[in-house]
Every structure is written in C-alpha cells, then in structure tokens.
Amino acid sequence: MAIIRFDRPVFRSPMSEFERMRRDMNALMRVVGGYEDFPALPAGGVYPALNISEDTDNVYVRAEAPGIAATDLQLSVEGETMVIKGERKACAADEKLSFHRREIECGSFSRAITLPTRVRTDKVQAKSVDGILTITLPKAEEVKPKKITVNVG
C-alpha cells in the first residue's frame, strides 16, 4: 500500500482564487479564440489594511491610508459596525507613459468592519499621522467589566 503525504493547504485569500481562475480563463481564451486578457482583479485584496485591538476601556482601529487626505476620509459607526469610506485622488494619466506595473489604485473605497463590542459613538476620535489612520472607540459602559464586591456573612 502506498502512503501519500497530505499537506494542509496554506491559507490564501478568496481574491487569490479569483485571480487564479482569471489567469486560467485567459490561457483558455488565448488557445481557443485568441481573445484579449480579461481585466485583472485588484492584487491587494481589501483596502485599507487594518489592525483592530482593544484594552479595558477602548477599541483601537489602525488603518493604512497613505496619500489620502483626512478631508477625503469618512467614518461612521452604527451599532457594532464601523464603515471607513474614502477616495484616493485620481492618478495623473500621462498619455506618453506606458506602465509596466500598476499597483497603486485610485478612486473610491469603502470597508465595513464588525467591532468586537458596542462603543460610544459620541466619543469616537480619529487622527491621521504619516499615512496611518488611528481610530479610538471608547467602549459602551454596559460592556465594560464591573467589579463586584463579595460581602462576607
């Protein structure tokens, strides 16, 4: 009996599977009909990339937003969902340029994030420094841990 080693596949983003299917379809179309390539999907996945952390009093969201002015960002919080919307101004298109690689996307973006707990929407603070957007969301009082004193006898 032959023993076949099975390695667990490495996690890949769902977008990478769509990109693989696009490449396969392009190869098929070139062989069958000589068609042009289908447009590529964004290689980076979701934008902006972010980290979410918390301590006893706040939830912190740090998002990468290089090259985006604070005036071009919009934040909204409803329940346990926060939405970051923005726009990266259009890249200068020069008719004489021919791109070999174009990874910096321009245009609008929107990302909805489910927060780990309810927050006080009236106390949310946001600041942008060196392309990092830091959002501080104070936790709602009802979700903060309460210290309960145990009385003896």
N, CA, C and O of each residue as an XYZ file, in Angstrom:
612
protein
N       0.845     -1.169      0.000
C       0.000      0.000      0.000
C       0.893      1.235      0.000
O       1.822      1.348      0.800
N       0.600      2.141     -0.895
C       1.379      3.373     -0.998
C       0.882      4.388      0.031
O      -0.321      4.537      0.244
N       1.818      5.074      0.658
C       1.473      6.119      1.605
C       1.632      7.454      0.894
O       2.692      7.777      0.358
N       0.554      8.214      0.907
C       0.563      9.517      0.256
C       0.545     10.579      1.339
O      -0.340     10.607      2.194
N       1.521     11.433      1.286
C       1.591     12.517      2.270
C       0.594     13.607      1.890
O       0.540     14.045      0.741
N      -0.188     14.033      2.869
C      -1.160     15.105      2.650
C      -0.752     16.305      3.472
O      -0.760     16.252      4.702
N      -0.399     17.375      2.810
C      -0.078     18.619      3.495
C      -1.292     19.518      3.462
O      -1.948     19.670      2.432
N      -1.578     20.106      4.596
C      -2.690     21.038      4.672
C      -2.377     22.251      3.802
O      -1.284     22.808      3.898
N      -3.314     22.667      2.957
C      -3.030     23.821      2.091
C      -2.846     25.089      2.911
O      -3.477     25.270      3.952
N      -1.987     25.945      2.432
C      -1.737     27.227      3.069
C      -2.937     28.127      2.817
O      -3.484     28.135      1.714
N      -3.354     28.891      3.833
C      -4.492     29.791      3.658
C      -4.165     30.856      2.626
O      -3.122     31.507      2.686
N      -5.068     31.017      1.692
C      -4.948     32.083      0.698
C      -6.236     32.880      0.726
O      -7.290     32.370      1.106
N      -6.142     34.104      0.331
C      -7.342     34.933      0.338
C      -8.272     34.479     -0.786
O      -7.806     33.940     -1.790
N      -9.575     34.688     -0.630
C     -10.509     34.337     -1.700
C     -10.203     35.067     -3.002
O     -10.463     34.543     -4.085
N      -9.652     36.276     -2.901
C      -9.333     37.027     -4.112
C      -8.238     36.332     -4.923
O      -8.216     36.434     -6.150
N      -7.327     35.622     -4.239
C      -6.275     34.938     -4.981
C      -6.856     33.800     -5.822
O      -6.336     33.499     -6.896
N      -7.928     33.168     -5.342
C      -8.570     32.118     -6.135
C      -9.238     32.702     -7.378
O      -9.181     32.101     -8.451
N      -9.866     33.862     -7.244
C     -10.455     34.518     -8.411
C      -9.363     34.915     -9.409
O      -9.545     34.799    -10.621
N      -8.245     35.378     -8.892
C      -7.131     35.751     -9.763
C      -6.597     34.523    -10.505
O      -6.261     34.613    -11.685
N      -6.516     33.374     -9.820
C      -6.067     32.137    -10.466
C      -7.055     31.730    -11.561
O      -6.642     31.320    -12.646
N      -8.366     31.841    -11.281
C      -9.366     31.489    -12.296
C      -9.270     32.423    -13.499
O      -9.434     31.993    -14.641
N      -9.001     33.711    -13.236
C      -8.859     34.666    -14.339
C      -7.687     34.290    -15.227
O      -7.797     34.320    -16.453
N      -6.555     33.935    -14.608
C      -5.390     33.533    -15.397
C      -5.693     32.277    -16.222
O      -5.299     32.180    -17.385
N      -6.392     31.322    -15.612
C      -6.755     30.107    -16.347
C      -7.692     30.418    -17.511
O      -7.547     29.856    -18.597
N      -8.665     31.324    -17.279
C      -9.579     31.689    -18.369
C      -8.834     32.419    -19.484
O      -9.130     32.219    -20.662
N      -7.863     33.270    -19.117
C      -7.064     33.957    -20.126
C      -6.300     32.955    -20.984
O      -6.248     33.083    -22.207
N      -5.710     31.960    -20.333
C      -4.969     30.940    -21.088
C      -5.910     30.182    -22.017
O      -5.554     29.909    -23.164
N      -7.100     29.839    -21.544
C      -8.077     29.130    -22.374
C      -8.515     29.988    -23.555
O      -8.597     29.492    -24.678
N      -8.796     31.258    -23.320
C      -9.248     32.137    -24.402
C      -8.153     32.368    -25.438
O      -8.442     32.498    -26.628
N      -6.903     32.420    -24.996
C      -5.808     32.577    -25.964
C      -5.719     31.355    -26.871
O      -5.480     31.482    -28.071
N      -5.912     30.172    -26.292
C      -5.812     28.939    -27.083
C      -7.004     28.799    -28.005
O      -6.837     28.484    -29.183
N      -8.211     29.028    -27.492
C      -9.429     28.777    -28.258
C      -9.716     29.884    -29.265
O      -9.931     29.601    -30.444
N      -9.722     31.131    -28.824
C     -10.202     32.169    -29.724
C      -9.279     33.348    -29.934
O      -9.613     34.257    -30.693
N      -8.144     33.361    -29.296
C      -7.241     34.485    -29.470
C      -7.748     35.783    -28.869
O      -7.393     36.864    -29.338
N      -8.583     35.689    -27.826
C      -9.135     36.888    -27.205
C      -8.100     37.578    -26.336
O      -7.118     36.977    -25.901
N      -8.350     38.865    -26.094
C      -7.501     39.650    -25.188
C      -7.723     39.197    -23.757
O      -8.699     38.510    -23.456
N      -6.810     39.588    -22.879
C      -6.934     39.265    -21.461
C      -8.142     39.957    -20.846
O      -8.515     41.066    -21.229
N      -8.749     39.261    -19.870
C      -9.790     39.882    -19.067
C      -9.112     40.832    -18.099
O      -7.944     40.623    -17.770
N      -9.794     41.870    -17.628
C      -9.145     42.797    -16.690
C      -8.768     42.093    -15.393
O      -9.491     41.217    -14.917
N      -7.643     42.479    -14.835
C      -7.140     41.860    -13.614
C      -7.925     42.338    -12.402
O      -8.421     43.464    -12.363
N      -8.023     41.465    -11.426
C      -8.619     41.835    -10.149
C      -7.570     42.539     -9.305
O      -6.374     42.330     -9.511
N      -7.988     43.360     -8.370
C      -7.002     44.002     -7.506
C      -6.173     42.949     -6.770
O      -6.724     42.014     -6.189
N      -4.860     43.103     -6.799
C      -3.983     42.105     -6.211
C      -3.936     42.187     -4.700
O      -3.645     41.186     -4.045
N      -4.211     43.344     -4.125
C      -4.027     43.536     -2.699
C      -5.161     43.023     -1.838
O      -5.004     42.957     -0.619
N      -6.293     42.656     -2.410
C      -7.406     42.203     -1.598
C      -8.210     43.385     -1.085
O      -8.643     44.231     -1.867
N      -8.411     43.448      0.213
C      -9.234     44.501      0.787
C      -8.395     45.729      1.111
O      -7.202     45.625      1.392
N      -9.035     46.889      1.067
C      -8.331     48.134      1.340
C      -9.237     49.004      2.187
O     -10.435     49.055      1.906
N      -8.765     49.662      3.165
C      -7.385     49.695      3.643
C      -7.082     48.522      4.573
O      -7.970     47.995      5.244
N      -5.815     48.128      4.597
C      -5.374     47.111      5.545
C      -5.446     47.709      6.940
O      -5.139     48.886      7.127
N      -5.849     46.911      7.919
C      -6.009     47.470      9.259
C      -5.768     46.450     10.348
O      -5.764     45.243     10.105
N      -5.566     46.954     11.556
C      -5.456     46.155     12.768
C      -6.524     46.643     13.732
O      -6.793     47.841     13.819
N      -7.137     45.702     14.460
C      -8.113     46.044     15.485
C      -7.612     45.462     16.794
O      -7.295     44.275     16.873
N      -7.540     46.311     17.834
C      -7.110     45.850     19.149
C      -7.999     46.512     20.190
O      -8.777     47.413     19.875
N      -7.877     46.057     21.437
C      -8.682     46.651     22.500
C      -7.976     46.532     23.835
O      -7.116     45.674     24.033
N      -8.358     47.413     24.745
C      -7.961     47.287     26.135
C      -9.253     47.338     26.947
O     -10.332     47.138     26.389
N      -9.169     47.595     28.228
C     -10.382     47.559     29.045
C     -11.347     48.695     28.734
O     -12.550     48.552     28.953
N     -10.849     49.820     28.227
C     -11.708     50.982     28.009
C     -12.013     51.300     26.548
O     -13.046     51.904     26.261
N     -11.134     50.905     25.610
C     -11.279     51.337     24.218
C     -11.034     50.202     23.234
O     -10.395     49.198     23.545
N     -11.567     50.403     22.037
C     -11.234     49.581     20.871
C     -10.429     50.496     19.953
O     -10.799     51.651     19.740
N      -9.328     49.979     19.411
C      -8.463     50.783     18.543
C      -8.441     50.157     17.149
O      -8.267     48.948     16.994
N      -8.621     51.001     16.153
C      -8.509     50.570     14.765
C      -7.396     51.399     14.141
O      -7.439     52.629     14.160
N      -6.398     50.716     13.588
C      -5.306     51.403     12.883
C      -5.355     50.939     11.436
O      -5.230     49.749     11.145
N      -5.537     51.893     10.536
C      -5.684     51.575      9.114
C      -4.608     52.284      8.310
O      -4.256     53.429      8.595
N      -4.090     51.593      7.304
C      -3.119     52.205      6.398
C      -3.868     53.014      5.354
O      -4.706     52.482      4.626
N      -3.563     54.301      5.284
C      -4.209     55.183      4.309
C      -3.191     56.177      3.764
O      -3.393     57.386      3.877
N      -2.100     55.688      3.176
C      -1.087     56.617      2.682
C      -1.586     57.404      1.476
O      -2.270     56.868      0.604
N      -1.232     58.674      1.446
C      -1.586     59.506      0.309
C      -3.025     59.953      0.284
O      -3.472     60.525     -0.710
N      -3.769     59.708      1.353
C      -5.177     60.105      1.399
C      -5.327     61.204      2.442
O      -4.992     61.014      3.611
N      -5.827     62.337      2.015
C      -6.024     63.464      2.934
C      -7.150     63.147      3.911
O      -8.094     62.430      3.579
N      -7.037     63.687      5.105
C      -8.061     63.465      6.134
C      -9.427     63.953      5.661
O     -10.451     63.399      6.061
N      -9.455     64.981      4.819
C     -10.723     65.501      4.309
C     -11.392     64.534      3.328
O     -12.586     64.651      3.054
N     -10.624     63.587      2.805
C     -11.172     62.610      1.859
C     -11.607     61.317      2.546
O     -11.962     60.351      1.872
N     -11.584     61.289      3.888
C     -11.999     60.111      4.649
C     -13.313     60.381      5.364
O     -13.549     61.488      5.849
N     -14.169     59.362      5.429
C     -15.431     59.448      6.162
C     -15.544     58.219      7.054
O     -15.320     57.097      6.600
N     -15.890     58.425      8.320
C     -16.097     57.335      9.255
C     -17.527     57.376      9.751
O     -18.075     58.450      9.996
N     -18.130     56.209      9.898
C     -19.454     56.138     10.510
C     -19.529     54.863     11.340
O     -18.970     53.830     10.972
N     -20.226     54.955     12.461
C     -20.406     53.810     13.348
C     -21.887     53.660     13.612
O     -22.560     54.610     14.013
N     -22.393     52.449     13.383
C     -23.791     52.154     13.666
C     -23.841     50.786     14.330
O     -23.491     49.777     13.718
N     -24.275     50.757     15.577
C     -24.291     49.502     16.320
C     -22.870     49.007     16.522
O     -22.044     49.705     17.111
N     -22.583     47.812     16.040
C     -21.238     47.245     16.162
C     -20.504     47.231     14.819
O     -19.560     46.463     14.631
N     -20.938     48.075     13.898
C     -20.313     48.139     12.579
C     -19.748     49.531     12.333
O     -20.429     50.538     12.522
N     -18.490     49.565     11.907
C     -17.856     50.824     11.540
C     -17.556     50.771     10.049
O     -17.106     49.743      9.541
N     -17.799     51.859      9.354
C     -17.532     51.948      7.920
C     -16.497     53.036      7.679
O     -16.643     54.168      8.140
N     -15.450     52.672      6.949
C     -14.439     53.640      6.519
C     -14.632     53.832      5.023
O     -14.549     52.876      4.253
N     -14.888     55.068      4.614
C     -15.032     55.396      3.201
C     -14.019     56.469      2.872
O     -13.652     57.278      3.723
N     -13.578     56.468      1.650
C     -12.634     57.494      1.254
C     -12.411     57.501     -0.227
O     -13.021     56.747     -0.984
N     -11.516     58.378     -0.617
C     -11.175     58.459     -2.028
C      -9.713     58.835     -2.161
O      -9.234     59.801     -1.568
N      -9.032     58.051     -2.946
C      -7.660     58.404     -3.313
C      -7.777     59.139     -4.636
O      -8.301     58.604     -5.613
N      -7.288     60.357     -4.658
C      -7.434     61.194     -5.849
C      -6.857     60.489     -7.074
O      -5.900     59.720     -6.984
N      -7.458     60.771     -8.193
C      -7.076     60.112     -9.442
C      -5.589     60.311     -9.736
O      -5.042     61.402     -9.581
N      -4.967     59.240    -10.158
C      -3.561     59.300    -10.549
C      -3.454     60.094    -11.849
O      -4.329     60.024    -12.712
N      -2.388     60.831    -11.967
C      -2.180     61.617    -13.183
C      -1.953     60.662    -14.353
O      -1.023     59.855    -14.345
N      -2.805     60.768    -15.339
C      -2.677     59.909    -16.515
C      -1.918     60.666    -17.596
O      -2.382     61.692    -18.094
N      -0.776     60.162    -17.943
C       0.036     60.778    -18.993
C      -0.044     59.856    -20.207
O       0.340     58.688    -20.134
N      -0.530     60.371    -21.290
C      -0.715     59.570    -22.496
C       0.597     59.008    -23.030
O       0.593     58.004    -23.742
N       1.717     59.640    -22.697
C       3.003     59.192    -23.214
C       3.616     58.080    -22.380
O       4.624     57.492    -22.771
N       3.000     57.780    -21.204
C       3.549     56.746    -20.331
C       2.971     55.380    -20.669
O       1.802     55.253    -21.032
N       3.793     54.387    -20.546
C       3.353     53.007    -20.689
C       3.745     52.290    -19.397
O       4.931     52.150    -19.101
N       2.763     51.839    -18.635
C       3.020     51.218    -17.341
C       3.505     49.781    -17.525
O       2.967     49.034    -18.342
N       4.514     49.409    -16.767
C       4.962     48.018    -16.709
C       4.295     47.314    -15.538
O       4.060     46.106    -15.576
N       3.998     48.074    -14.510
C       3.298     47.547    -13.345
C       2.520     48.700    -12.732
O       3.038     49.808    -12.593
N       1.279     48.432    -12.368
C       0.455     49.473    -11.754
C      -0.288     48.850    -10.586
O      -1.289     48.159    -10.772
N       0.208     49.098     -9.379
C      -0.368     48.508     -8.180
C      -1.040     49.530     -7.278
O      -1.816     49.157     -6.398
N      -0.761     50.801     -7.477
C      -1.381     51.836     -6.659
C      -2.698     52.214     -7.321
O      -2.726     52.854     -8.372
N      -3.783     51.806     -6.684
C      -5.101     52.067     -7.242
C      -5.587     53.450     -6.841
O      -5.215     53.977     -5.793
N      -6.409     54.016     -7.676
C      -7.002     55.319     -7.409
C      -8.513     55.162     -7.397
O      -9.052     54.186     -7.919
N      -9.184     56.127     -6.801
C     -10.643     56.102     -6.784
C     -11.195     55.902     -5.386
O     -10.468     55.994     -4.397
N     -12.493     55.628     -5.314
C     -13.161     55.497     -4.023
C     -13.016     54.091     -3.464
O     -12.818     53.120     -4.194
N     -13.124     54.018     -2.134
C     -13.100     52.729     -1.459
C     -14.039     52.802     -0.270
O     -14.376     53.886      0.206
N     -14.458     51.641      0.203
C     -15.326     51.542      1.365
C     -15.052     50.201      2.027
O     -14.938     49.178      1.353
N     -14.948     50.213      3.343
C     -14.723     48.968      4.077
C     -15.555     48.987      5.349
O     -15.465     49.925      6.140
N     -16.362     47.954      5.547
C     -17.179     47.808      6.750
C     -16.490     46.813      7.672
O     -16.027     45.760      7.234
N     -16.427     47.160      8.958
C     -15.740     46.346      9.952
C     -16.706     46.061     11.086
O     -17.365     46.972     11.586
N     -16.793     44.815     11.492
C     -17.581     44.464     12.664
C     -16.699     44.629     13.888
O     -15.663     43.975     14.005
N     -17.103     45.494     14.791
C     -16.340     45.759     16.003
C     -16.589     44.641     17.017
O     -17.648     44.015     16.995
N     -15.626     44.385     17.903
C     -15.788     43.288     18.855
C     -16.805     43.573     19.952
O     -17.211     42.647     20.655
N     -17.231     44.821     20.124
C     -18.179     45.183     21.176
C     -18.856     46.497     20.817
O     -18.450     47.177     19.874
N     -19.889     46.849     21.574
C     -20.569     48.129     21.348
C     -19.686     49.267     21.847
O     -18.944     49.118     22.819
N     -19.779     50.405     21.166
C     -18.945     51.554     21.515
C     -19.822     52.792     21.680
O     -20.982     52.818     21.269
N     -19.229     53.821     22.300
C     -19.911     55.110     22.454
C     -19.622     55.942     21.208
O     -18.521     56.467     21.044
N     -20.606     56.056     20.346
C     -20.393     56.743     19.071
C     -20.154     58.236     19.249
O     -19.550     58.867     18.381
N     -20.613     58.817     20.355
C     -20.422     60.248     20.570
C     -19.014     60.599     21.034
O     -18.657     61.776     21.070
N     -18.203     59.597     21.392
C     -16.853     59.853     21.912
C     -15.745     59.320     20.994
O     -14.587     59.267     21.406
N     -16.074     58.930     19.774
C     -15.079     58.379     18.850
C     -14.108     59.477     18.421
O     -14.517     60.599     18.123
N     -12.811     59.136     18.395
C     -11.789     60.079     17.949
C     -10.980     59.424     16.828
O     -10.748     58.215     16.851
N     -10.552     60.223     15.852
C      -9.739     59.708     14.750
C      -8.657     60.726     14.420
O      -8.893     61.934     14.424
N      -7.461     60.209     14.134
C      -6.378     61.089     13.693
C      -5.542     60.337     12.667
O      -5.446     59.111     12.692
N      -4.946     61.100     11.770
C      -4.117     60.517     10.716
C      -2.721     61.113     10.827
O      -2.544     62.330     10.766
N      -1.721     60.225     10.995
C      -0.330     60.645     11.107
C       0.515     59.728     10.234
O       0.476     58.507     10.386
N       1.277     60.318      9.321
C       2.189     59.575      8.450
C       1.498     58.424      7.710
O       2.074     57.347      7.562
N       0.279     58.649      7.252
C      -0.422     57.644      6.463
C      -1.099     56.557      7.271
O      -1.652     55.620      6.695
N      -1.069     56.656      8.613
C      -1.747     55.685      9.465
C      -2.921     56.387     10.131
O      -2.737     57.354     10.871
N      -4.122     55.899      9.866
C      -5.334     56.420     10.474
C      -5.565     55.644     11.767
O      -5.715     54.423     11.741
N      -5.594     56.349     12.900
C      -5.834     55.719     14.201
C      -7.183     56.173     14.719
O      -7.421     57.368     14.889
N      -8.071     55.211     14.971
C      -9.421     55.497     15.436
C      -9.550     54.918     16.839
O      -9.302     53.731     17.048
N      -9.938     55.753     17.803
C     -10.142     55.318     19.180
C     -11.634     55.311     19.447
O     -12.301     56.341     19.345
N     -12.152     54.137     19.790
C     -13.581     53.970     20.022
C     -13.791     53.546     21.471
O     -13.537     52.390     21.809
N     -14.253     54.458     22.344
C     -14.493     54.088     23.742
C     -15.625     53.064     23.848
O     -16.657     53.187     23.187
N     -15.412     52.060     24.685
C     -16.433     51.027     24.870
C     -17.641     51.604     25.605
O     -17.511     52.508     26.430
N     -18.811     51.066     25.290
C     -20.030     51.473     25.984
C     -19.942     51.005     27.432
O     -19.361     49.958     27.718
N     -20.515     51.776     28.335
C     -20.415     51.465     29.770
C     -20.996     50.088     30.102
O     -20.476     49.397     30.977
N     -22.054     49.688     29.422
C     -22.705     48.414     29.753
C     -21.860     47.191     29.381
O     -22.141     46.091     29.855
N     -20.829     47.360     28.540
C     -19.998     46.215     28.167
C     -18.664     46.190     28.908
O     -17.911     45.222     28.800
N     -18.371     47.249     29.659
C     -17.130     47.260     30.431
C     -17.269     46.318     31.614
O     -18.357     46.187     32.174
N     -16.173     45.656     32.007
C     -16.252     44.768     33.169
C     -16.551     45.554     34.448
O     -16.007     46.635     34.670
N     -17.396     45.006     35.255
C     -17.756     45.633     36.524
C     -17.159     44.824     37.670
O     -17.199     43.594     37.666
N     -16.609     45.530     38.643
C     -16.075     44.880     39.824
C     -17.210     44.703     40.827
O     -17.908     45.658     41.168
N     -17.381     43.485     41.286
C     -18.450     43.188     42.232
C     -17.815     42.777     43.551
O     -16.989     41.865     43.594
N     -18.197     43.437     44.606
C     -17.662     43.140     45.936
C     -18.496     42.029     46.569
O     -19.726     42.080     46.578
N     -17.811     41.046     47.087
C     -18.488     39.934     47.776
C     -18.463     40.221     49.281
O     -17.402     40.363     49.889
N     -19.644     40.300     49.850
C     -19.767     40.523     51.295
C     -19.685     39.206     52.042
O     -20.251     38.203     51.607
N     -18.984     39.207     53.159
C     -18.852     38.009     53.982
C     -19.892     38.069     55.093
O     -20.025     39.073     55.793
N     -20.629     36.959     55.238
C     -21.539     36.729     56.345
C     -22.552     37.725     56.515
O     -23.373     37.621     57.427
